[in-house]
Amino acid sequence: MLDIAKVVDDRMAAFQSEHHSRLEALSSRVESYVSEEVKMIALDRSLIDKSDTSLQAIENDAKMRMLSNRDEMNDTLEEIKELREDVQEKVGEGLNGLSSAAARISGEVIHELQLFEGEFREMYQNLNDDFTAVFGSLVHHLQAQKEYVSDIRRELQEANQRALQASEEAASTLETMLDEEKQNSERERAELMSQIQALLNSSAERQASRLRKNVSGVRANMKDSRSALQQANVAYGREMDSWAEKDSRLMDEVLTSEKDLKSKLANTMDAFATRHSAIEDCTTAVHAETVRIVDEQKEDMRAQMQALDEFVARARSQNDDHHNSNLETLNNFALNVRGAHGEVRTHLEQLESRADEFLRAVDDEHQDMERVVSNLKPQVRQPLAELQSNIENTQMAEYRPTGDTPEKAQYNFAVKLPRTEAHDRLIRRLRGVKSPVKSPMKSPMKSPMKRTPLPLAPLTSPLGSRPSSPSKGLVYQDEDGLVESPNKPSSTFSGLKEIDVNISRPPISSVTSEGALAAESDVDGPCKEIQPPPSKRRLSATLAAKANLMGDRRMIPRKVMRRNATTIGPGAALEGRENLLPSALGSGLSPVRRVRSGPQG
């Protein structure tokens, strides 16, 4: 057991040292990587500063070029301004000449128009006088004809009135004659009623004669009236012939006046055509003068515009030069910025590649650490598993009383057992950070279910440091030769003795090969505690009571030792030859103690 414990302790120390060295190497690599990255950042910063300096130089160059181009453009614009003033002055002189010529021509045109107005007024006055005379004569003749026609109409009305009166008188005479003849006929018929047959013929003759007489008178009156009407009609025809002659003379006078008016109008039109020709000639002269002045102004403007075109061409060329210089400056600026960006990009790519390499290296380190931790299974837990299996397979012999067994001794021990340290302390210890906590006890009683992680606390020998096992029931002796006698603790065994079953087994050879160990459970890291096998053991009443007092049913000491009367090691007292402690003691790494209790005394 001591050899196995030493082997486990050595391997755990080797694991701690290797783990510490790997952490130190990783820390140094991280520090070197960080320092290199800081240097690369400083280099990038210097590149950026260099790019800023170049940018400032390019900016100053661009400003100087822009300033010179601005001055050149201002000079060109000043020349254009002077040319514009010259053009304005010359155009003003030409326009003034055109204005004076137009004023002179306009004066001549106005004078001709005034003369034309005087002649037109005179012609209008002559025409007015002629028309007034013609129409006065015409009105006089028409008035005379009107009076003459009125006289003829009056005479015709009087003749018609006389003919109407004659007709009325004849009608009244006829009516009177008819009435008288009717009265005479009635009287005669009354008188000659008796003489109708005899006097009818004579009455008819007398009546016919009277009618002929009266009709003849009426005819004579009507004939007289007809003759008077014929005379009036003849007089009317004569007067109308006289009126027609006067009308003919009037028409002749009107025709004569029309011919005179036409001749005067023709003369006036000739004068108007003459004046119009004069006005047209004056207008043509004005137009010719205006065209001449405008042509001169066009020639002057063409010369000035050619000069202005030359200045514009110069301004355009200077502007092109300015533009090309700005383009060149911008191209240089862009090239410098692109170069700086390319360098920064290259450095960033290098930084990224180094970061990838660093991550791969860290991953490899992590895998190495995982392999180191995984080696704990075959290197640490395999010996412990073999030890446990050997103890479980050991054959126990029945206890035979000899009568030499001393009385059971009473022992005083601490009720409060030490516990596993806090998690933060364990993590600090795992990471190699110094903990301000005081050093742990040299030989604490540790629970098999809450054992201290292997790489954190070095293993020490339990001899002389573990508290003695509490009193318990009788334990049967396994076999002869397994325990030592008080006189020969390391070689001979005799009598019935109370032994520690955790170490009661035949001696085993030291385990030196790392590949001969096997694990019972998975281990994820150096801090994982070892799981105990299924317990098939019985607890003593004292240990159960202690576990109940601590409030933890799993609080079972990994290793319990008896204080015998015979002292084998420091602090181990022997109480008889059957309580002799064997030389091979357990290392305390067994998860659970196998206890066999006999009848309680």
VEXNULO-604882 format. One line per 5 residues: number of its first residue (from 1); their letters; for each residue x, y, z of C-alpha. Coordinates in nm, 3 decimals. Layout:
! VEXNULO-604882
NUM = a = X:Y:Z; ...
! end
This chain:
! VEXNULO-604882
1 = mldia = 0.000:0.000:0.000; 0.283:0.239:0.080; 0.448:0.166:-0.251; 0.122:0.225:-0.439; 0.059:0.547:-0.245
6 = kvvdd = 0.412:0.665:-0.324; 0.365:0.579:-0.690; 0.035:0.769:-0.697; 0.191:1.062:-0.511; 0.488:1.073:-0.748
11 = rmaaf = 0.267:1.055:-1.052; 0.038:1.326:-0.919; 0.340:1.544:-0.848; 0.469:1.476:-1.199; 0.126:1.563:-1.335
16 = qsehh = 0.119:1.887:-1.135; 0.468:1.982:-1.248; 0.390:1.904:-1.613; 0.057:2.087:-1.591; 0.230:2.385:-1.430
21 = srlea = 0.505:2.386:-1.693; 0.250:2.369:-1.974; 0.051:2.656:-1.820; 0.372:2.856:-1.785; 0.458:2.784:-2.148
26 = lssrv = 0.109:2.882:-2.258; 0.127:3.204:-2.054; 0.468:3.289:-2.201; 0.338:3.221:-2.552; 0.034:3.440:-2.489
31 = esyvs = 0.258:3.718:-2.356; 0.492:3.689:-2.655; 0.196:3.687:-2.892; 0.047:3.995:-2.724; 0.383:4.175:-2.736
36 = eevkm = 0.421:4.091:-3.107; 0.069:4.212:-3.176; 0.143:4.534:-2.985; 0.451:4.580:-3.203; 0.244:4.516:-3.515
41 = ialdr = -0.014:4.768:-3.397; 0.265:5.019:-3.340; 0.391:4.947:-3.693; 0.040:4.996:-3.830; 0.018:5.320:-3.637
46 = slidk = 0.347:5.437:-3.787; 0.215:5.346:-4.133; -0.100:5.543:-4.063; 0.110:5.839:-3.946; 0.317:5.810:-4.263
51 = sdtsl = -0.002:5.802:-4.468; -0.126:6.109:-4.280; 0.199:6.291:-4.357; 0.174:6.200:-4.725; -0.190:6.304:-4.724
56 = qaien = -0.096:6.640:-4.569; 0.172:6.694:-4.835; -0.070:6.604:-5.114; -0.329:6.834:-4.962; -0.084:7.123:-4.947
61 = dakmr = 0.021:7.057:-5.308; -0.344:7.049:-5.417; -0.412:7.374:-5.230; -0.116:7.547:-5.397; -0.224:7.428:-5.740
66 = mlsnr = -0.581:7.531:-5.681; -0.462:7.873:-5.561; -0.247:7.924:-5.872; -0.530:7.805:-6.096; -0.767:8.042:-5.921
71 = demnd = -0.530:8.334:-5.981; -0.496:8.243:-6.349; -0.872:8.214:-6.383; -0.915:8.552:-6.212; -0.668:8.711:-6.456
76 = tleei = -0.854:8.557:-6.749; -1.186:8.679:-6.616; -1.038:9.026:-6.568; -0.932:9.029:-6.933; -1.280:8.916:-7.032
81 = kelre = -1.422:9.199:-6.820; -1.203:9.455:-6.999; -1.304:9.307:-7.335; -1.669:9.328:-7.231; -1.626:9.697:-7.140
86 = dvqek = -1.458:9.765:-7.475; -1.738:9.586:-7.658; -1.995:9.773:-7.455; -1.831:10.108:-7.538; -1.806:10.035:-7.912
91 = vgegl = -2.157:9.898:-7.929; -2.278:10.207:-7.745; -2.105:10.435:-7.998; -2.259:10.239:-8.285; -2.600:10.251:-8.128
96 = nglss = -2.561:10.626:-8.070; -2.476:10.675:-8.439; -2.772:10.460:-8.534; -2.991:10.664:-8.305; -2.876:10.998:-8.454
101 = aaari = -2.924:10.867:-8.811; -3.267:10.737:-8.720; -3.348:11.075:-8.561; -3.239:11.260:-8.876; -3.433:11.028:-9.102
106 = sgevi = -3.733:11.048:-8.875; -3.720:11.431:-8.896; -3.720:11.415:-9.276; -4.006:11.165:-9.272; -4.202:11.388:-9.034
111 = helql = -4.140:11.693:-9.257; -4.260:11.505:-9.564; -4.565:11.387:-9.372; -4.643:11.745:-9.268; -4.622:11.859:-9.630
116 = fegef = -4.841:11.569:-9.731; -5.091:11.661:-9.461; -5.108:12.028:-9.584; -5.162:11.921:-9.943; -5.419:11.664:-9.839
121 = remyq = -5.605:11.925:-9.635; -5.604:12.164:-9.929; -5.729:11.894:-10.164; -5.996:11.799:-9.914; -6.109:12.161:-9.889
126 = nlndd = -6.136:12.190:-10.269; -6.332:11.870:-10.286; -6.557:11.992:-10.008; -6.629:12.316:-10.193; -6.698:12.134:-10.522
131 = ftavf = -6.925:11.882:-10.357; -7.104:12.158:-10.169; -7.172:12.348:-10.494; -7.281:12.036:-10.677; -7.509:11.921:-10.404
136 = gslvh = -7.650:12.275:-10.355; -7.743:12.293:-10.722; -7.883:11.942:-10.704; -8.089:12.029:-10.399; -8.217:12.346:-10.568
141 = hlqaq = -8.325:12.152:-10.877; -8.481:11.881:-10.662; -8.669:12.144:-10.463; -8.805:12.304:-10.783; -8.907:11.964:-10.913
146 = keyvs = -9.067:11.886:-10.584; -9.273:12.205:-10.598; -9.365:12.136:-10.957; -9.470:11.779:-10.879; -9.672:11.910:-10.587
151 = dirre = -9.858:12.154:-10.816; -9.928:11.877:-11.065; -10.048:11.649:-10.789; -10.274:11.919:-10.654; -10.426:11.987:-10.999
156 = lqean = -10.474:11.614:-11.052; -10.646:11.586:-10.718; -10.874:11.876:-10.803; -10.960:11.718:-11.141; -11.028:11.387:-10.974
161 = qralq = -11.242:11.565:-10.713; -11.441:11.736:-10.983; -11.482:11.407:-11.169; -11.592:11.241:-10.844; -11.839:11.520:-10.773
166 = aseea = -11.972:11.491:-11.127; -12.009:11.116:-11.086; -12.184:11.167:-10.753; -12.414:11.425:-10.903; -12.491:11.191:-11.194
171 = astle = -12.554:10.906:-10.954; -12.779:11.121:-10.739; -12.960:11.244:-11.051; -13.008:10.889:-11.168; -13.134:10.789:-10.825
176 = tmlde = -13.371:11.088:-10.818; -13.491:11.008:-11.165; -13.544:10.646:-11.068; -13.735:10.746:-10.757; -13.948:10.988:-10.954
181 = ekqns = -13.998:10.729:-11.222; -14.096:10.474:-10.963; -14.340:10.712:-10.803; -14.480:10.810:-11.142; -14.497:10.438:-11.238
186 = erera = -14.681:10.357:-10.920; -14.914:10.648:-10.965; -14.966:10.564:-11.326; -15.012:10.203:-11.244; -15.258:10.306:-10.983
191 = elmsq = -15.424:10.535:-11.231; -15.397:10.299:-11.517; -15.481:9.990:-11.321; -15.800:9.980:-11.498; -15.649:10.072:-11.821
196 = iqall = -15.364:9.824:-11.800; -15.438:9.648:-12.117; -15.521:9.964:-12.305; -15.261:10.194:-12.180; -14.975:9.946:-12.122
201 = nssae = -14.807:10.023:-12.447; -14.839:10.399:-12.414; -14.699:10.377:-12.057; -14.411:10.171:-12.171; -14.332:10.415:-12.444
206 = rqasr = -14.349:10.712:-12.212; -14.133:10.529:-11.959; -13.879:10.441:-12.226; -13.868:10.796:-12.349; -13.813:10.927:-12.001
211 = lrknv = -13.539:10.680:-11.938; -13.370:10.769:-12.261; -13.394:11.132:-12.172; -13.248:11.087:-11.826; -12.977:10.850:-11.951
216 = sgvra = -12.886:11.091:-12.221; -12.844:11.366:-11.960; -12.633:11.143:-11.746; -12.423:11.044:-12.045; -12.374:11.402:-12.134
221 = nmkds = -12.256:11.480:-11.781; -12.024:11.183:-11.785; -11.890:11.287:-12.122; -11.820:11.630:-11.990; -11.646:11.480:-11.691
226 = rsalq = -11.443:11.250:-11.919; -11.340:11.533:-12.135; -11.236:11.734:-11.830; -11.036:11.430:-11.705; -10.873:11.392:-12.042
231 = qanva = -10.775:11.752:-12.036; -10.630:11.708:-11.687; -10.440:11.399:-11.803; -10.303:11.587:-12.100; -10.192:11.867:-11.869
236 = ygrem = -10.036:11.607:-11.638; -9.849:11.445:-11.926; -9.726:11.780:-12.042; -9.603:11.870:-11.696; -9.438:11.527:-11.654
241 = dswae = -9.258:11.578:-11.986; -9.133:11.909:-11.853; -9.018:11.732:-11.532; -8.838:11.465:-11.733; -8.654:11.734:-11.928
246 = kdsrl = -8.552:11.906:-11.608; -8.442:11.568:-11.470; -8.235:11.507:-11.779; -8.068:11.842:-11.740; -8.002:11.756:-11.374
251 = mdevl = -7.846:11.424:-11.469; -7.625:11.600:-11.718; -7.513:11.844:-11.453; -7.447:11.554:-11.213; -7.245:11.371:-11.476
256 = tsekd = -7.050:11.686:-11.546; -6.982:11.731:-11.175; -6.877:11.366:-11.154; -6.629:11.409:-11.433; -6.493:11.721:-11.268
261 = lkskl = -6.469:11.537:-10.936; -6.293:11.244:-11.100; -6.042:11.472:-11.263; -5.978:11.650:-10.935; -5.944:11.316:-10.754
266 = antmd = -5.705:11.195:-11.023; -5.498:11.508:-10.981; -5.507:11.459:-10.604; -5.401:11.095:-10.641; -5.115:11.203:-10.860
271 = afatr = -5.003:11.447:-10.594; -5.047:11.175:-10.328; -4.846:10.929:-10.538; -4.573:11.188:-10.571; -4.566:11.247:-10.197
276 = hsaie = -4.579:10.873:-10.136; -4.284:10.822:-10.366; -4.096:11.088:-10.174; -4.184:10.919:-9.841; -4.082:10.579:-9.984
281 = dctta = -3.751:10.720:-10.102; -3.694:10.872:-9.759; -3.783:10.544:-9.591; -3.555:10.353:-9.827; -3.275:10.590:-9.742
286 = vhaet = -3.344:10.540:-9.372; -3.339:10.164:-9.421; -3.017:10.176:-9.621; -2.852:10.393:-9.357; -2.973:10.165:-9.083
291 = vrivd = -2.848:9.857:-9.268; -2.512:10.022:-9.321; -2.479:10.112:-8.953; -2.593:9.765:-8.847; -2.343:9.603:-9.085
296 = eqked = -2.068:9.816:-8.941; -2.175:9.719:-8.590; -2.185:9.354:-8.696; -1.832:9.374:-8.828; -1.718:9.538:-8.506
301 = mraqm = -1.905:9.281:-8.299; -1.757:8.999:-8.508; -1.405:9.125:-8.441; -1.480:9.168:-8.071; -1.643:8.826:-8.052
306 = qalde = -1.337:8.668:-8.216; -1.122:8.825:-7.949; -1.369:8.709:-7.687; -1.357:8.355:-7.834; -0.980:8.360:-7.804
311 = fvara = -1.009:8.462:-7.439; -1.270:8.192:-7.381; -1.044:7.934:-7.546; -0.762:8.043:-7.318; -0.992:8.019:-7.017
316 = rsqnd = -1.104:7.673:-7.129; -0.747:7.554:-7.173; -0.653:7.689:-6.832; -0.958:7.524:-6.683; -0.859:7.196:-6.851
321 = dhhns = -0.510:7.228:-6.711; -0.660:7.296:-6.370; -0.882:6.994:-6.403; -0.596:6.772:-6.516; -0.380:6.891:-6.227
326 = nletl = -0.661:6.821:-5.984; -0.708:6.476:-6.139; -0.337:6.408:-6.109; -0.339:6.519:-5.746; -0.641:6.308:-5.670
331 = nnfal = -0.485:6.009:-5.849; -0.168:6.047:-5.644; -0.376:6.078:-5.331; -0.579:5.771:-5.423; -0.263:5.571:-5.501
336 = nvrga = -0.105:5.670:-5.170; -0.420:5.588:-4.977; -0.455:5.256:-5.162; -0.092:5.174:-5.088; -0.140:5.256:-4.720
341 = hgevr = -0.457:5.054:-4.713; -0.281:4.764:-4.888; -0.003:4.770:-4.628; -0.258:4.785:-4.347; -0.450:4.501:-4.512
346 = thleq = -0.131:4.295:-4.542; -0.049:4.351:-4.177; -0.404:4.262:-4.080; -0.382:3.943:-4.286; -0.054:3.859:-4.113
351 = lesra = -0.221:3.934:-3.782; -0.508:3.706:-3.873; -0.275:3.426:-3.982; -0.075:3.461:-3.660; -0.400:3.455:-3.463
356 = deflr = -0.502:3.137:-3.645; -0.165:2.980:-3.574; -0.195:3.087:-3.213; -0.541:2.934:-3.189; -0.417:2.610:-3.344
361 = avdde = -0.125:2.604:-3.103; -0.358:2.664:-2.809; -0.580:2.387:-2.941; -0.282:2.153:-2.962; -0.183:2.248:-2.607
366 = hqdme = -0.536:2.183:-2.495; -0.533:1.842:-2.661; -0.198:1.766:-2.498; -0.342:1.863:-2.160; -0.644:1.644:-2.231
371 = rvvsn = -0.413:1.356:-2.313; -0.216:1.419:-1.994; -0.537:1.423:-1.791; -0.670:1.115:-1.971; -0.350:0.931:-1.873
376 = lkpqv = -0.465:0.957:-1.513; -0.705:0.671:-1.574; -0.446:0.404:-1.656; -0.177:0.557:-1.432; -0.367:0.634:-1.111
381 = rqpla = -0.697:0.457:-1.087; -0.581:0.121:-1.221; -0.355:0.047:-0.920; -0.626:0.156:-0.683; -0.880:-0.065:-0.861
386 = elqsn = -0.645:-0.363:-0.838; -0.590:-0.293:-0.471; -0.963:-0.278:-0.408; -1.029:-0.598:-0.602; -0.752:-0.781:-0.411
391 = ientq = -0.897:-0.671:-0.080; -1.244:-0.778:-0.183; -1.123:-1.117:-0.303; -0.923:-1.189:0.015; -1.061:-1.489:0.210
396 = maeyr = -1.142:-1.417:0.574; -1.107:-1.687:0.844; -1.344:-1.727:1.137; -1.234:-1.577:1.462; -1.138:-1.827:1.735
401 = ptgdt = -1.126:-1.688:2.085; -0.801:-1.758:2.271; -0.879:-1.589:2.603; -0.583:-1.358:2.564; -0.780:-1.071:2.421
406 = pekaq = -0.753:-0.764:2.645; -1.046:-0.556:2.743; -1.184:-0.312:2.495; -1.022:0.024:2.527; -1.209:0.349:2.510
411 = ynfav = -1.074:0.614:2.279; -1.149:0.983:2.251; -1.157:1.130:1.902; -1.284:1.443:1.735; -1.648:1.446:1.628
416 = klprt = -1.610:1.723:1.368; -1.423:1.581:1.073; -1.240:1.792:0.816; -1.418:1.866:0.490; -1.308:1.919:0.136
421 = eahdr = -1.174:2.268:0.076; -1.385:2.536:-0.093; -1.422:2.534:-0.471; -1.255:2.873:-0.525; -0.949:2.761:-0.329
426 = lirrl = -0.928:2.446:-0.532; -0.950:2.649:-0.858; -0.682:2.891:-0.738; -0.459:2.602:-0.645; -0.526:2.436:-0.981
431 = rgvks = -0.433:2.755:-1.166; -0.117:2.798:-0.965; -0.233:3.107:-0.776; -0.114:3.136:-0.419; -0.400:3.104:-0.176
436 = pvksp = -0.407:3.311:0.143; -0.568:3.018:0.323; -0.363:2.848:0.589; -0.205:2.515:0.517; -0.439:2.220:0.571
441 = mkspm = -0.405:1.971:0.855; -0.142:1.710:0.819; -0.369:1.411:0.867; -0.737:1.494:0.832; -1.010:1.236:0.829
446 = kspmk = -1.146:1.261:0.478; -1.473:1.138:0.346; -1.439:0.883:0.070; -1.714:1.060:-0.129; -1.561:1.411:-0.096
451 = rtplp = -1.196:1.342:-0.142; -0.950:1.621:-0.215; -0.860:1.635:-0.589; -0.542:1.448:-0.666; -0.338:1.724:-0.833
456 = laplt = -0.409:1.985:-0.566; -0.283:1.831:-0.243; 0.030:1.615:-0.223; -0.021:1.278:-0.068; 0.156:1.205:0.258
461 = splgs = 0.212:0.889:0.443; -0.073:0.806:0.678; 0.149:0.633:0.932; 0.156:0.817:1.262; -0.072:1.092:1.136
466 = rpssp = -0.412:0.928:1.105; -0.632:0.912:1.409; -0.697:0.567:1.541; -1.005:0.374:1.449; -1.293:0.400:1.693
471 = skglv = -1.387:0.102:1.896; -1.597:-0.151:1.719; -1.712:-0.507:1.746; -1.498:-0.810:1.726; -1.341:-0.892:1.397
476 = yqded = -1.272:-1.248:1.294; -0.926:-1.354:1.198; -0.881:-1.416:0.827; -0.603:-1.671:0.789; -0.290:-1.772:0.967
481 = glves = 0.016:-1.582:0.869; -0.164:-1.259:0.770; -0.099:-1.062:1.087; 0.218:-1.004:1.280; 0.283:-1.102:1.641
486 = pnkps = 0.381:-0.846:1.902; 0.732:-0.975:1.911; 0.776:-1.010:1.531; 0.558:-0.750:1.369; 0.696:-0.793:1.018
491 = stfsg = 0.740:-1.171:0.986; 0.527:-1.394:1.210; 0.156:-1.409:1.294; -0.001:-1.605:1.581; -0.324:-1.606:1.775
496 = lkeid = -0.657:-1.444:1.722; -0.617:-1.072:1.666; -0.829:-0.773:1.572; -0.699:-0.645:1.240; -0.779:-0.368:0.998
501 = vnisr = -0.959:-0.528:0.710; -0.857:-0.248:0.474; -0.499:-0.365:0.482; -0.548:-0.731:0.564; -0.434:-0.896:0.244
506 = ppiss = -0.128:-1.072:0.114; 0.160:-0.842:0.021; 0.151:-0.717:-0.336; 0.435:-0.622:-0.557; 0.509:-0.261:-0.633
511 = vtseg = 0.346:-0.130:-0.944; 0.599:0.035:-1.171; 0.449:0.001:-1.515; 0.212:0.283:-1.617; 0.030:0.064:-1.866
516 = alaae = -0.066:-0.199:-1.606; -0.331:0.019:-1.438; -0.700:0.038:-1.537; -0.977:0.285:-1.450; -1.322:0.209:-1.312
521 = sdvdg = -1.492:0.535:-1.403; -1.445:0.827:-1.644; -1.216:1.112:-1.544; -1.279:1.447:-1.715; -0.995:1.637:-1.546
526 = pckei = -0.743:1.632:-1.267; -1.001:1.780:-1.029; -1.263:1.505:-1.064; -1.301:1.285:-0.762; -1.275:0.907:-0.790
531 = qppps = -1.610:0.727:-0.764; -1.621:0.439:-0.509; -1.733:0.090:-0.609; -2.067:-0.049:-0.490; -2.050:-0.096:-0.117
536 = krrls = -2.118:-0.446:0.018; -1.983:-0.377:0.363; -2.138:-0.321:0.699; -2.070:-0.025:0.920; -2.003:-0.040:1.285
541 = atlaa = -2.238:0.131:1.525; -1.975:0.384:1.625; -1.903:0.493:1.270; -2.275:0.515:1.192; -2.327:0.730:1.499
546 = kanlm = -2.046:0.961:1.394; -2.192:0.993:1.047; -2.530:1.082:1.193; -2.374:1.342:1.421; -2.209:1.513:1.123
551 = gdrrm = -2.535:1.513:0.926; -2.381:1.331:0.631; -2.466:0.970:0.570; -2.175:0.939:0.330; -1.919:1.064:0.585
556 = iprkv = -1.717:0.750:0.627; -1.343:0.772:0.682; -1.134:0.628:0.407; -0.905:0.459:0.649; -0.950:0.371:1.011
561 = mrrna = -0.659:0.243:1.221; -0.660:0.075:1.554; -0.448:0.190:1.842; -0.299:-0.132:1.960; -0.093:-0.197:2.260
566 = ttigp = 0.208:-0.263:2.041; 0.347:0.040:1.860; 0.449:-0.034:1.505; 0.476:0.316:1.383; 0.466:0.659:1.541
571 = gaale = 0.151:0.696:1.750; 0.043:0.328:1.710; -0.001:0.149:2.048; -0.045:-0.230:2.075; -0.308:-0.381:2.302
576 = grenl = -0.228:-0.744:2.249; -0.082:-0.971:1.998; -0.413:-1.006:1.812; -0.417:-0.624:1.767; -0.080:-0.628:1.600
581 = lpsal = -0.069:-0.391:1.296; 0.070:-0.550:0.982; 0.364:-0.392:0.807; 0.178:-0.323:0.486; -0.062:-0.037:0.558
586 = gsgls = -0.318:0.112:0.319; -0.244:0.444:0.149; -0.587:0.591:0.231; -0.693:0.605:-0.133; -0.937:0.317:-0.112
591 = pvrrv = -1.284:0.458:-0.156; -1.467:0.249:0.108; -1.346:0.046:0.406; -1.465:-0.317:0.435; -1.584:-0.380:0.790
596 = rsgpq = -1.695:-0.705:0.939; -1.848:-0.679:1.281; -1.876:-0.964:1.522; -2.093:-0.986:1.830; -2.091:-0.665:2.029
601 = g = -1.930:-0.684:2.365
! end
